[in-house]
Amino acid sequence: AELKSRNYQLKTETEESILYGDDLRNILMSGSAEVRIAEGLVIDSDTDNPAHDAGIPLTRSLAKIQLELTPGNPDYQLLSIKLHNMPNQLWFTDALNTRTDIEPHSPSLNHLPLMENITEGLVGYQETKSFVWYVPRNTRGINPKVTSVKDRNIYAPHQSTYIEITARHATTHQGVAYRIYPGADMNDFNIIPN
C-alpha cells in the first residue's frame, strides 16, 4: 500500500526528457504476485521452493504513445510536433492501477515540444518518421457523442492528452494545425499505462 502511494513530480525539462527521445530513457515498471513467507524467505506459491524466484511479471507504469508521420501534401511544410496535456505526476506502480475513474483528478499539465524546426521543416514530403512518448496516466473517459475523427476534436473531454502537428503552406504561408487524441477507439480519451 505504501509503494502504491508513491509518486514523482515531473518539474523540469531535464526530468521530462526521460519520457521521450533517446535510448537513455528509463521506463518505470511494476508488478505484483501473491507469495507466502516462511522463515524470512519468499516461497514461490507454485513450487514451495524457497530458492525459486517468486516470478513477478513486470509491466510499464507509463503509457506508450507512438506516432508514425508521413506528410502527403508537398505544398505544406511540417513545422512542429508537440504533446499537450501530459500530467506531471508519475505513479511508480501505476501498472497495478485497475481503476477506470478520471485520473489524475486535478492534474498539473505539461506541454512537451518534442520537435520544432521552422526553417527546414521536420519531415519531408512522403518521408516517414516515428515519434514516441512514454507518459503518465491521463484517463479522461469515453464520450459516446463522437462518431467521426472531426468529432474527437469537438467533444474531447477537458484536459485530454493530444498531439498537435503544425504546418505552413509553402507559397501562401498559411498555417494549419492538427490535433490527434490517442485512445483505444473513436470514443475513448484514456491514456493508460502499458
PyRosetta script that sets phi, psi and omega in degrees:
from pyrosetta import init, pose_from_sequence

init()
pose = pose_from_sequence("AELKSRNYQLKTETEESILYGDDLRNILMSGSAEVRIAEGLVIDSDTDNPAHDAGIPLTRSLAKIQLELTPGNPDYQLLSIKLHNMPNQLWFTDALNTRTDIEPHSPSLNHLPLMENITEGLVGYQETKSFVWYVPRNTRGINPKVTSVKDRNIYAPHQSTYIEITARHATTHQGVAYRIYPGADMNDFNIIPN")
pose.set_psi(1, -39.9)
pose.set_omega(1, 179.2)
pose.set_phi(2, -65.2)
pose.set_psi(2, -41.6)
pose.set_omega(2, -179.7)
pose.set_phi(3, -65.2)
pose.set_psi(3, -38.9)
pose.set_omega(3, -179.7)
pose.set_phi(4, -64.9)
pose.set_psi(4, -24.1)
pose.set_omega(4, -178.5)
pose.set_phi(5, -85.9)
pose.set_psi(5, -8.5)
pose.set_omega(5, -176.7)
pose.set_phi(6, -77.5)
pose.set_psi(6, 138.2)
pose.set_omega(6, 177.8)
pose.set_phi(7, -143.7)
pose.set_psi(7, 171.2)
pose.set_omega(7, -176.9)
pose.set_phi(8, -133.7)
pose.set_psi(8, 130.9)
pose.set_omega(8, 179.7)
pose.set_phi(9, -93.4)
pose.set_psi(9, 121.9)
pose.set_omega(9, 176.2)
pose.set_phi(10, -84.3)
pose.set_psi(10, 114.9)
pose.set_omega(10, -171.8)
pose.set_phi(11, -117.4)
pose.set_psi(11, -28.1)
pose.set_omega(11, -174.0)
pose.set_phi(12, -122.1)
pose.set_psi(12, 163.1)
pose.set_omega(12, 178.9)
pose.set_phi(13, -62.3)
pose.set_psi(13, -33.8)
pose.set_omega(13, 179.1)
pose.set_phi(14, -64.0)
pose.set_psi(14, -44.8)
pose.set_omega(14, 179.2)
pose.set_phi(15, -65.9)
pose.set_psi(15, -38.6)
pose.set_omega(15, -179.3)
pose.set_phi(16, -66.1)
pose.set_psi(16, -24.4)
pose.set_omega(16, -175.5)
pose.set_phi(17, -66.2)
pose.set_psi(17, -16.1)
pose.set_omega(17, 177.0)
pose.set_phi(18, -68.6)
pose.set_psi(18, -15.1)
pose.set_omega(18, -174.0)
pose.set_phi(19, -89.1)
pose.set_psi(19, -9.9)
pose.set_omega(19, 179.1)
pose.set_phi(20, -157.8)
pose.set_psi(20, 170.3)
pose.set_omega(20, 172.1)
pose.set_phi(21, 105.0)
pose.set_psi(21, -120.5)
pose.set_omega(21, -165.8)
pose.set_phi(22, -90.7)
pose.set_psi(22, -172.5)
pose.set_omega(22, -176.8)
pose.set_phi(23, -76.1)
pose.set_psi(23, -3.6)
pose.set_omega(23, -177.1)
pose.set_phi(24, -86.2)
pose.set_psi(24, -1.8)
pose.set_omega(24, -176.9)
pose.set_phi(25, -66.0)
pose.set_psi(25, 149.4)
pose.set_omega(25, 178.9)
pose.set_phi(26, -111.9)
pose.set_psi(26, 124.8)
pose.set_omega(26, -179.4)
pose.set_phi(27, -103.0)
pose.set_psi(27, 113.5)
pose.set_omega(27, 177.7)
pose.set_phi(28, -65.6)
pose.set_psi(28, 137.2)
pose.set_omega(28, 178.4)
pose.set_phi(29, -131.6)
pose.set_psi(29, 155.4)
pose.set_omega(29, 177.2)
pose.set_phi(30, -151.2)
pose.set_psi(30, 163.7)
pose.set_omega(30, 179.0)
pose.set_phi(31, -166.2)
pose.set_psi(31, 171.7)
pose.set_omega(31, 179.0)
pose.set_phi(32, -146.6)
pose.set_psi(32, 155.9)
pose.set_omega(32, 176.3)
pose.set_phi(33, -155.1)
pose.set_psi(33, 148.0)
pose.set_omega(33, 175.6)
pose.set_phi(34, -87.5)
pose.set_psi(34, 123.8)
pose.set_omega(34, -179.5)
pose.set_phi(35, -134.2)
pose.set_psi(35, 163.3)
pose.set_omega(35, 175.5)
pose.set_phi(36, -109.3)
pose.set_psi(36, 145.6)
pose.set_omega(36, -179.7)
pose.set_phi(37, -111.3)
pose.set_psi(37, 132.5)
pose.set_omega(37, 176.2)
pose.set_phi(38, -143.0)
pose.set_psi(38, 127.6)
pose.set_omega(38, 178.2)
pose.set_phi(39, 52.5)
pose.set_psi(39, 38.4)
pose.set_omega(39, 176.0)
pose.set_phi(40, 78.4)
pose.set_psi(40, 2.8)
pose.set_omega(40, -179.5)
pose.set_phi(41, -111.5)
pose.set_psi(41, 146.0)
pose.set_omega(41, 174.7)
pose.set_phi(42, -81.0)
pose.set_psi(42, 125.1)
pose.set_omega(42, 177.7)
pose.set_phi(43, -105.6)
pose.set_psi(43, 124.3)
pose.set_omega(43, 179.9)
pose.set_phi(44, -60.9)
pose.set_psi(44, 132.5)
pose.set_omega(44, -175.6)
pose.set_phi(45, -69.2)
pose.set_psi(45, -18.1)
pose.set_omega(45, -179.7)
pose.set_phi(46, -91.4)
pose.set_psi(46, -37.3)
pose.set_omega(46, -171.5)
pose.set_phi(47, -110.4)
pose.set_psi(47, -13.9)
pose.set_omega(47, -175.4)
pose.set_phi(48, 55.1)
pose.set_psi(48, 30.1)
pose.set_omega(48, -179.7)
pose.set_phi(49, -109.0)
pose.set_psi(49, 109.9)
pose.set_omega(49, -176.8)
pose.set_phi(50, -57.3)
pose.set_psi(50, -26.4)
pose.set_omega(50, -176.9)
pose.set_phi(51, -84.0)
pose.set_psi(51, -12.7)
pose.set_omega(51, -175.5)
pose.set_phi(52, -80.3)
pose.set_psi(52, 139.5)
pose.set_omega(52, 177.8)
pose.set_phi(53, -61.8)
pose.set_psi(53, 135.5)
pose.set_omega(53, -179.7)
pose.set_phi(54, -63.5)
pose.set_psi(54, -23.7)
pose.set_omega(54, 173.6)
pose.set_phi(55, 68.7)
pose.set_psi(55, 76.2)
pose.set_omega(55, 178.8)
pose.set_phi(56, -105.6)
pose.set_psi(56, 112.1)
pose.set_omega(56, 177.9)
pose.set_phi(57, -69.3)
pose.set_psi(57, 137.3)
pose.set_omega(57, -178.5)
pose.set_phi(58, -104.6)
pose.set_psi(58, 142.1)
pose.set_omega(58, 173.8)
pose.set_phi(59, -130.3)
pose.set_psi(59, 156.8)
pose.set_omega(59, -177.4)
pose.set_phi(60, -63.4)
pose.set_psi(60, 139.4)
pose.set_omega(60, 173.9)
pose.set_phi(61, -91.4)
pose.set_psi(61, 8.2)
pose.set_omega(61, 177.5)
pose.set_phi(62, -126.6)
pose.set_psi(62, 161.4)
pose.set_omega(62, 175.7)
pose.set_phi(63, -97.8)
pose.set_psi(63, 140.8)
pose.set_omega(63, 177.3)
pose.set_phi(64, -99.1)
pose.set_psi(64, 126.2)
pose.set_omega(64, 174.5)
pose.set_phi(65, -116.7)
pose.set_psi(65, 122.6)
pose.set_omega(65, -179.6)
pose.set_phi(66, -123.4)
pose.set_psi(66, 130.4)
pose.set_omega(66, 179.7)
pose.set_phi(67, -116.9)
pose.set_psi(67, 122.9)
pose.set_omega(67, 172.8)
pose.set_phi(68, -102.2)
pose.set_psi(68, 117.3)
pose.set_omega(68, -172.3)
pose.set_phi(69, -120.1)
pose.set_psi(69, 124.9)
pose.set_omega(69, 176.8)
pose.set_phi(70, -132.0)
pose.set_psi(70, 100.6)
pose.set_omega(70, 177.9)
pose.set_phi(71, -61.9)
pose.set_psi(71, 130.8)
pose.set_omega(71, -176.1)
pose.set_phi(72, -110.3)
pose.set_psi(72, 5.8)
pose.set_omega(72, 179.5)
pose.set_phi(73, -125.6)
pose.set_psi(73, 114.6)
pose.set_omega(73, -176.3)
pose.set_phi(74, -68.6)
pose.set_psi(74, -13.1)
pose.set_omega(74, -178.5)
pose.set_phi(75, -81.2)
pose.set_psi(75, -9.1)
pose.set_omega(75, -177.9)
pose.set_phi(76, -115.6)
pose.set_psi(76, 137.9)
pose.set_omega(76, 178.0)
pose.set_phi(77, -105.2)
pose.set_psi(77, 123.7)
pose.set_omega(77, 179.9)
pose.set_phi(78, -73.3)
pose.set_psi(78, 128.0)
pose.set_omega(78, -175.0)
pose.set_phi(79, -105.6)
pose.set_psi(79, -45.2)
pose.set_omega(79, -175.1)
pose.set_phi(80, -151.3)
pose.set_psi(80, 154.7)
pose.set_omega(80, 174.7)
pose.set_phi(81, -134.0)
pose.set_psi(81, 122.4)
pose.set_omega(81, -177.8)
pose.set_phi(82, -135.9)
pose.set_psi(82, 144.7)
pose.set_omega(82, 173.7)
pose.set_phi(83, -98.8)
pose.set_psi(83, 123.2)
pose.set_omega(83, -178.2)
pose.set_phi(84, -110.0)
pose.set_psi(84, 153.1)
pose.set_omega(84, 175.5)
pose.set_phi(85, 60.0)
pose.set_psi(85, 49.6)
pose.set_omega(85, 173.4)
pose.set_phi(86, -94.8)
pose.set_psi(86, 120.1)
pose.set_omega(86, 178.8)
pose.set_phi(87, -59.2)
pose.set_psi(87, 143.6)
pose.set_omega(87, -179.3)
pose.set_phi(88, -95.6)
pose.set_psi(88, 10.6)
pose.set_omega(88, 178.1)
pose.set_phi(89, -109.1)
pose.set_psi(89, 120.7)
pose.set_omega(89, -175.6)
pose.set_phi(90, -113.2)
pose.set_psi(90, 119.9)
pose.set_omega(90, 179.8)
pose.set_phi(91, -89.9)
pose.set_psi(91, 126.9)
pose.set_omega(91, -175.9)
pose.set_phi(92, -59.1)
pose.set_psi(92, -38.6)
pose.set_omega(92, -175.8)
pose.set_phi(93, -110.8)
pose.set_psi(93, 36.0)
pose.set_omega(93, -173.7)
pose.set_phi(94, -67.0)
pose.set_psi(94, -17.7)
pose.set_omega(94, 175.6)
pose.set_phi(95, -63.8)
pose.set_psi(95, -19.9)
pose.set_omega(95, -179.7)
pose.set_phi(96, -90.2)
pose.set_psi(96, -1.7)
pose.set_omega(96, -178.1)
pose.set_phi(97, -82.6)
pose.set_psi(97, 113.1)
pose.set_omega(97, 178.9)
pose.set_phi(98, -104.5)
pose.set_psi(98, 6.1)
pose.set_omega(98, -179.9)
pose.set_phi(99, -71.0)
pose.set_psi(99, 154.6)
pose.set_omega(99, 178.6)
pose.set_phi(100, -117.1)
pose.set_psi(100, 9.9)
pose.set_omega(100, 178.6)
pose.set_phi(101, -64.0)
pose.set_psi(101, 167.9)
pose.set_omega(101, 171.8)
pose.set_phi(102, -69.7)
pose.set_psi(102, 121.8)
pose.set_omega(102, -179.8)
pose.set_phi(103, -145.6)
pose.set_psi(103, 145.2)
pose.set_omega(103, -8.4)
pose.set_phi(104, -68.5)
pose.set_psi(104, 154.4)
pose.set_omega(104, -174.5)
pose.set_phi(105, -67.4)
pose.set_psi(105, -43.9)
pose.set_omega(105, 177.6)
pose.set_phi(106, -130.1)
pose.set_psi(106, 76.7)
pose.set_omega(106, -172.7)
pose.set_phi(107, -73.4)
pose.set_psi(107, 144.5)
pose.set_omega(107, 164.4)
pose.set_phi(108, -92.2)
pose.set_psi(108, 127.0)
pose.set_omega(108, -169.4)
pose.set_phi(109, -109.3)
pose.set_psi(109, 142.3)
pose.set_omega(109, 176.0)
pose.set_phi(110, -112.7)
pose.set_psi(110, 154.6)
pose.set_omega(110, 176.1)
pose.set_phi(111, -123.3)
pose.set_psi(111, 118.7)
pose.set_omega(111, -173.2)
pose.set_phi(112, -102.4)
pose.set_psi(112, 112.9)
pose.set_omega(112, 174.7)
pose.set_phi(113, -79.6)
pose.set_psi(113, 86.9)
pose.set_omega(113, -175.5)
pose.set_phi(114, -60.3)
pose.set_psi(114, -45.3)
pose.set_omega(114, -178.5)
pose.set_phi(115, -149.7)
pose.set_psi(115, 146.8)
pose.set_omega(115, 174.4)
pose.set_phi(116, -156.9)
pose.set_psi(116, 129.5)
pose.set_omega(116, 179.4)
pose.set_phi(117, -150.8)
pose.set_psi(117, 95.5)
pose.set_omega(117, -172.9)
pose.set_phi(118, -71.1)
pose.set_psi(118, -33.0)
pose.set_omega(118, -172.6)
pose.set_phi(119, -89.0)
pose.set_psi(119, -43.7)
pose.set_omega(119, -173.7)
pose.set_phi(120, -91.2)
pose.set_psi(120, -23.8)
pose.set_omega(120, -171.1)
pose.set_phi(121, 86.6)
pose.set_psi(121, 150.2)
pose.set_omega(121, -175.7)
pose.set_phi(122, -87.9)
pose.set_psi(122, -48.0)
pose.set_omega(122, -177.2)
pose.set_phi(123, -132.3)
pose.set_psi(123, 126.5)
pose.set_omega(123, -178.3)
pose.set_phi(124, -74.0)
pose.set_psi(124, 166.4)
pose.set_omega(124, 178.9)
pose.set_phi(125, -54.7)
pose.set_psi(125, 127.3)
pose.set_omega(125, -179.5)
pose.set_phi(126, 59.2)
pose.set_psi(126, 15.6)
pose.set_omega(126, 171.5)
pose.set_phi(127, -91.4)
pose.set_psi(127, 142.1)
pose.set_omega(127, -179.7)
pose.set_phi(128, -111.8)
pose.set_psi(128, 131.2)
pose.set_omega(128, 173.6)
pose.set_phi(129, -129.6)
pose.set_psi(129, 149.9)
pose.set_omega(129, 179.2)
pose.set_phi(130, -110.4)
pose.set_psi(130, 135.4)
pose.set_omega(130, 178.4)
pose.set_phi(131, -124.0)
pose.set_psi(131, 135.2)
pose.set_omega(131, -175.8)
pose.set_phi(132, -130.4)
pose.set_psi(132, 135.9)
pose.set_omega(132, 172.0)
pose.set_phi(133, -126.8)
pose.set_psi(133, 146.7)
pose.set_omega(133, 167.7)
pose.set_phi(134, -115.8)
pose.set_psi(134, 117.4)
pose.set_omega(134, -169.9)
pose.set_phi(135, -129.7)
pose.set_psi(135, 154.4)
pose.set_omega(135, 176.6)
pose.set_phi(136, -67.8)
pose.set_psi(136, 162.6)
pose.set_omega(136, 178.0)
pose.set_phi(137, -53.3)
pose.set_psi(137, 136.8)
pose.set_omega(137, 170.4)
pose.set_phi(138, -147.1)
pose.set_psi(138, 85.3)
pose.set_omega(138, -178.9)
pose.set_phi(139, -92.7)
pose.set_psi(139, 109.2)
pose.set_omega(139, -178.4)
pose.set_phi(140, -104.9)
pose.set_psi(140, -4.4)
pose.set_omega(140, 173.6)
pose.set_phi(141, 102.4)
pose.set_psi(141, -170.1)
pose.set_omega(141, -177.8)
pose.set_phi(142, -121.3)
pose.set_psi(142, 136.2)
pose.set_omega(142, 179.0)
pose.set_phi(143, -119.3)
pose.set_psi(143, 107.9)
pose.set_omega(143, -177.8)
pose.set_phi(144, -68.9)
pose.set_psi(144, -11.0)
pose.set_omega(144, 178.6)
pose.set_phi(145, -68.9)
pose.set_psi(145, -19.8)
pose.set_omega(145, -176.0)
pose.set_phi(146, -76.4)
pose.set_psi(146, 120.2)
pose.set_omega(146, 177.5)
pose.set_phi(147, -125.1)
pose.set_psi(147, -3.5)
pose.set_omega(147, 179.2)
pose.set_phi(148, -148.6)
pose.set_psi(148, 167.8)
pose.set_omega(148, 178.1)
pose.set_phi(149, -60.7)
pose.set_psi(149, -40.1)
pose.set_omega(149, 179.0)
pose.set_phi(150, -60.9)
pose.set_psi(150, -37.8)
pose.set_omega(150, 179.4)
pose.set_phi(151, -62.6)
pose.set_psi(151, -29.5)
pose.set_omega(151, -178.8)
pose.set_phi(152, -59.6)
pose.set_psi(152, -37.7)
pose.set_omega(152, 178.7)
pose.set_phi(153, -72.0)
pose.set_psi(153, -37.2)
pose.set_omega(153, -177.6)
pose.set_phi(154, -72.0)
pose.set_psi(154, -43.3)
pose.set_omega(154, -172.0)
pose.set_phi(155, -105.6)
pose.set_psi(155, 14.6)
pose.set_omega(155, 179.3)
pose.set_phi(156, -61.8)
pose.set_psi(156, 130.7)
pose.set_omega(156, 177.4)
pose.set_phi(157, -61.7)
pose.set_psi(157, 152.0)
pose.set_omega(157, 178.8)
pose.set_phi(158, -55.5)
pose.set_psi(158, 135.1)
pose.set_omega(158, 176.2)
pose.set_phi(159, 72.3)
pose.set_psi(159, 19.4)
pose.set_omega(159, 174.6)
pose.set_phi(160, -68.4)
pose.set_psi(160, 143.0)
pose.set_omega(160, 176.0)
pose.set_phi(161, -73.0)
pose.set_psi(161, 136.1)
pose.set_omega(161, 176.6)
pose.set_phi(162, -148.6)
pose.set_psi(162, 158.2)
pose.set_omega(162, 175.1)
pose.set_phi(163, -101.2)
pose.set_psi(163, 131.7)
pose.set_omega(163, 176.8)
pose.set_phi(164, -112.2)
pose.set_psi(164, 127.5)
pose.set_omega(164, 178.0)
pose.set_phi(165, -116.8)
pose.set_psi(165, 125.6)
pose.set_omega(165, 178.0)
pose.set_phi(166, -115.0)
pose.set_psi(166, 148.0)
pose.set_omega(166, 179.8)
pose.set_phi(167, -145.6)
pose.set_psi(167, 167.9)
pose.set_omega(167, -179.1)
pose.set_phi(168, -137.6)
pose.set_psi(168, 138.9)
pose.set_omega(168, 176.8)
pose.set_phi(169, -69.0)
pose.set_psi(169, 136.5)
pose.set_omega(169, -173.2)
pose.set_phi(170, -64.8)
pose.set_psi(170, -33.1)
pose.set_omega(170, -177.8)
pose.set_phi(171, -105.7)
pose.set_psi(171, -41.9)
pose.set_omega(171, -178.8)
pose.set_phi(172, -84.9)
pose.set_psi(172, -16.2)
pose.set_omega(172, -178.0)
pose.set_phi(173, 62.4)
pose.set_psi(173, 16.9)
pose.set_omega(173, 176.2)
pose.set_phi(174, -68.9)
pose.set_psi(174, 133.3)
pose.set_omega(174, -179.4)
pose.set_phi(175, -91.7)
pose.set_psi(175, 147.6)
pose.set_omega(175, 174.7)
pose.set_phi(176, -133.7)
pose.set_psi(176, 152.9)
pose.set_omega(176, 177.9)
pose.set_phi(177, -136.3)
pose.set_psi(177, 138.2)
pose.set_omega(177, 177.2)
pose.set_phi(178, -119.2)
pose.set_psi(178, 141.5)
pose.set_omega(178, 174.4)
pose.set_phi(179, -117.1)
pose.set_psi(179, 132.8)
pose.set_omega(179, 177.4)
pose.set_phi(180, -121.1)
pose.set_psi(180, 121.3)
pose.set_omega(180, 178.9)
pose.set_phi(181, -101.3)
pose.set_psi(181, 107.6)
pose.set_omega(181, 177.5)
pose.set_phi(182, -65.7)
pose.set_psi(182, 150.6)
pose.set_omega(182, 177.2)
pose.set_phi(183, 177.2)
pose.set_psi(183, 170.2)
pose.set_omega(183, -175.6)
pose.set_phi(184, -68.4)
pose.set_psi(184, -32.1)
pose.set_omega(184, 178.8)
pose.set_phi(185, -156.2)
pose.set_psi(185, -168.8)
pose.set_omega(185, -173.6)
pose.set_phi(186, -59.1)
pose.set_psi(186, -35.1)
pose.set_omega(186, -175.2)
pose.set_phi(187, -93.6)
pose.set_psi(187, -8.8)
pose.set_omega(187, -168.3)
pose.set_phi(188, -95.3)
pose.set_psi(188, 130.8)
pose.set_omega(188, 179.0)
pose.set_phi(189, -122.0)
pose.set_psi(189, 30.8)
pose.set_omega(189, -176.6)
pose.set_phi(190, -99.9)
pose.set_psi(190, 130.8)
pose.set_omega(190, 171.4)
pose.set_phi(191, -105.9)
pose.set_psi(191, 110.5)
pose.set_omega(191, -172.6)
pose.set_phi(192, -121.2)
pose.set_psi(192, 135.9)
pose.set_omega(192, -179.5)
pose.set_phi(193, -53.1)
pose.set_psi(193, 146.8)
pose.set_omega(193, 177.9)
pose.set_phi(194, 64.1)
pose.dump_pdb("model.pdb")
